Amino acid sequence: MQDDDFSLFKSEMRGVKPLKYDRADTGKPKPNRARLATLRQAATQRVETIKVDGLSDQFVIDVGAEDELYWAREGVQEGQMRKLKQGQVGFEGSLDLHGMKVEQARDTLWEFIAEAVRREIRCVRVTHGKAARLDGKRPLIKSHVNTWLRQHPQVLGFASCLPRHGGTGALYVLLRRTMLDGRDE
C-alpha cells in the first residue's frame, strides 16, 4: 500500500476493535459422531426393508363378498365408464391375487399396473376373489384392492366384471395412457 492509502485505511478503521475469536458461535453443540454413525446405520437398514409405493393401508374400505365395485376418478367420461362396466372395453392383461398375503398382493398389483402402463395397455382385469374369511369378516384382498386402486395415480376407474370374467370377484381397471404416437387420453 502507498502511504496515503495506508493512512486513509487507518483513519477509516479508527474505533474498530479486532475480533478475539476467528470462528462464529452457532450455538449448536458439537455432534456426537458415534451416535450419528449409529443413527445413519439404522436409517440405512430401514430404507432397504421399506418399499414406498403410495398405496396406504391406513384406511381400508370394507366391502362384502357379493358387493359390486365401481369407482371413477373425477373427469373420466361417464360413457367410457359405462362401457367398462358393460365389459365393452377389452382388457389386455390379467392378474390373479388369489391366495396372496396382503403385502404380497400390494407389491404384485403395483408392479402389474406399472408394467401395463409401460406397455400402453388401456384396460386390465384384476381378480381379487371374494371368499369370506374364517373369522366372519369381509373379504380381505377385495377390500384392499378396492382401496388401493382408488389411490393409484395411473388408475382412472374400475368396475366389477361381468359373470363370464369373474363377476364380483374381479375388476375391469381402466388405466391412464401416456401420450405416445399421437394418441391421447
Secondary structure, 3 states (H helix, E strand, C coil): CCHHHHHHHHHHCCCCCCCCCCCCCCCCCCCCHHHHHHHHHHHHHHHHHCCCCCCCCCCCCCCCCCCCCEEECCCCCHHHHHHHHCCCCCCCEEEECCCCCHHHHHHHHHHHHHHHHHCCCCEEEEECCCCCCCCCCCCHHHHHHHHHHHHCCCEEEEEECCHHHCHHHEEEEEECCCCCCCCCC
